[in-house]
Amino acid sequence: MRFFRRRSSGPRRDGCGFVLLTFVFSCLFLVLNSALIGKFVPPLLDAGPAFLRRLGVVQAVLFAGPVILIFVEWWLVDLVVALVTPQRDSPRERTARSATARETQHEASARRPGS
């Protein structure tokens, strides 16, 4: 039985630490989003049509707004991570690239005089 395993070189996105950080950042996003929605939405609702001033509509916007913003923020985090991290080749792409490199070397050696 192996107690110590060598970790892969790729980023780890599982385990207790990842879940805990995701929870902490989601709570932070929720607090910030609630403050933003609470500050900027009521003046916009007052300036809008009369049905937006109804209590039910205001409560729905104040509740759903921060939750929707959390999804948008995590989508943006995923987008930035995908843009910043280098893409790794799949095994199929590596095999195709090495086959192309062997063909190119073979063609180059066939063109040399005296080969």
LINTA-V980442 format. One record per helix or strand of 3 or more residues. SS is the DSSP state (2 for helix, 1 for strand). FROM is the first residue (numbers start at 1). LEN is the number of residues. If there is no record, write none. Layout:
ss:from:len
SS:FROM:LEN
SS:FROM:LEN
This chain:
ss:from:len
2:16:32
2:50:4
2:55:30
2:91:21
